[in-house]
């Protein structure tokens, strides 16, 4: 029983059918391996022609056993009844084997604006112009589904690329649309390792830190002097740190003899230079000691004076 509405039969009804799937090697149509289009039986064309559907025709492929879903277009309607031929890479995405049941349903997909691709191997990036190869291959595709792995054939080699993101939905149409394409690093790509610092050879693996610089010992009286008349000073080399520190640390002599010897040595050094030194206590003490020693040696011993005795005077006469 047919129902008509505005001149179209089966208005508002969708196409949904189950078929047994087989790869393209079962039919002399090897070109379908380079795209996402399938070959359906003529009865599907008759049913689709009687429905009000959007063109180009797009279909949803579902494996009911594993609930895997993908999308495709149609190339021809020349398959045997009850059978459908599809690319082998598409059967792998759906986890289908030869002769398994697949459910086909017509759908309407939005036009894609963004898609992100990820090659399986970095060999795809070694192609001289991978962008041009990808554009040429995607001309044979009608739609893309997130989670699928498409196959790109070039120079007798097959490259597999994952669809990891698509906008504005998980399934998009790429027919007559401007779609932005982005690439993710290949699955076998490894970031270059950072160079390790060389480890010193030895028993331990610890890195030896440089020895801290020792602070110099305090050196007293190491300043430089300047003349009041402005004349330059003679170059005077400061004493070494060890001698200065030793002289600074030497304890003071507590006895007087040490001071006298030090002062005498200073006085003799000054006198040896031919300079007059005024107010030197050391010279005075030396001179006094020399004078006393001379007096004691040259003067004879004095006679002892008799003690005073009363009424012992001499008598004198007035007569003379």
Number of C-alpha atoms within 10 A of each C-alpha: 3 5 9 9 9 6 8 13 15 18 15 10 12 15 16 15 12 15 18 17 23 21 23 19 14 11 11 8 14 12 11 22 21 19 24 24 25 23 22 24 18 14 15 17 13 11 13 17 13 14 16 15 18 11 7 12 16 22 23 19 20 20 19 12 12 10 9 14 19 21 25 25 21 17 15 13 17 16 17 13 14 15 18 24 26 25 24 19 19 24 21 12 16 21 15 22 14 13 13 14 20 23 17 21 16 20 16 16 21 14 19 23 17 17 22 16 20 19 24 17 16 16 11 20 13 9 13 9 10 13 12 10 15 13 10 12 16 18 13 17 19 21 24 25 22 20 17 20 22 22 21 20 14 14 6 5 8 12 16 16 20 20 19 17 19 22 17 14 16 17 22 23 24 21 16 10 10 11 16 12 12 11 13 11 15 18 13 11 11 9 7 6 6 6 6 6 7 7 11 11 9 7 6 9 9 10 11 9 6 6 6 6 6 6 6 7 10 12 18 11 10 13 7 10 9 9 8 6 6 7 8 9 10 6 7 8 8 12 12 10 15 12 11 17 15 11 12 14 9 8 8 9 9 8 8 9 10 12 13 14 12 13 16 18 13 13 19 14 12 13 12 9 9 9 10 10 10 7 8 12 13 17 16 11 12 11 12 11 11 11 11 10 11 11 10 10 10 8 8 8 8 6 6 6 6 6 6 7 7 6 6 7 7 5 5 7 5 4 4 4
